[in-house]
Amino acid sequence: NIIVPREKMGRVMNLCFDRRGIQLEIDNLSEETLQLKYRMPYAEVVVDFFDTLKSITSGMASLDYEHDGFQPENIKVINIKINHDPIDSLTFLVHESKTKLRARQMVD
């Protein structure tokens, strides 16, 4: 559940979409305030979701979440190699939808 000012709704919806969120419901709490309900992977919330949410809403959004169980996902392993040798300390897991983006971020 995210409580957000109406004028910031579009930015928050884009953030949730970028974090693989599935929109469940939008409720009007008042003329200026909406409640957005999303189902989103916990891994996407833990990293920096709250900080980004506060940033794009100028601190006006509120977040409440609860664990909804585990779901199977397509996870890939990214191995960074130097001179054809894999570097274990640079290996990480990432969701399949963000594989290219995260790999490029690591090598740029």
N, C-alpha and C positions, 0 to 999 in steps of 0.2 A: 504494500500500500504506500502510495506517495501522495501527500497532500501538497498541492502546488497552486500558486496564483494563476489565474486563467491566462494572463498574457505570457506566461513562461511555459505553457503547456506544450507547444510545438518543439521547443528545445529538449524538454524532458522526454517526450515521446521518441525523438531521434536518439537520445542517449540510451533509452531502454531498447530500442531496435538494434542499435550498434552492439549492445551487450547480449544479444540473442534472446531478448525478452519477448514473451507472447502476451499481447494485451487481452485481458479478461473482461474489464469493465471500466467505465468512466461514470462517476457520480458527481452531481452538482451539490456541493455542501452549502454554498451561498452564491451570490452574484459574482464574487471575486475569486472564489476558491473551488478547486476541483479535487476529487480523489481519484487517482489512477490506480488500477489494480493490474499487476503484471505477474506472470510466472517467468522466472529467470534463473539460470544456473547460478548456484551459490558461488562458484569460482569467479563469476563476473561481478558479483556484488562485493566480494571480499577485497579485491585488489585496490581499487580507488574510486568505486562507484559513489560513495557518500561524498567524498571531497569534490568530485566532478559535479555532482548534483547541486551541492551548495554553491559552487562556483557559478554555474550557469543560471542559477535562480537568485543570485545575490544574497544567499543565505535564507531565502524565504520558504524553501521546501522542507518538508518533514518526511522521514522514512521510517516505516515499520515493516519488519519482515519476520517470517517464520519458516522453518525447515519444512519442506513438502515431500521429502523422500528422495530417493536416488533414482536416476534415469540413465539408461545406457546412452553413450555418446560416441562419436567418431573422434578419437584422440590420436594424434600423430606424434612421433618422436622426431625432434629436430636435432641433427648431429652436425656440429660445426667442425670442419676439417681444415687443418693447416698442413700444406705439403702432403696431402692425401692421408694424413694421420688424424683420426678423430680425437677431439679434445673433450674428455669426459666432463670437465667442469663447465663447459659451455653447452652441454646437452640439456634439453628441456622438453616438456610436453606442452602441446597446444591443440586447441580444437581445430578440426579439419578446415573449417571455414576461414580461419585466420592464419593458416600455415604460411602462405607466401608473404603476407604482410609482416609477420613476426620474424621470419627468416631474413627478409631484406633489412629490417630494423637492426638485426644483430650484426650484419656485415657492413652496413653503411657507416 
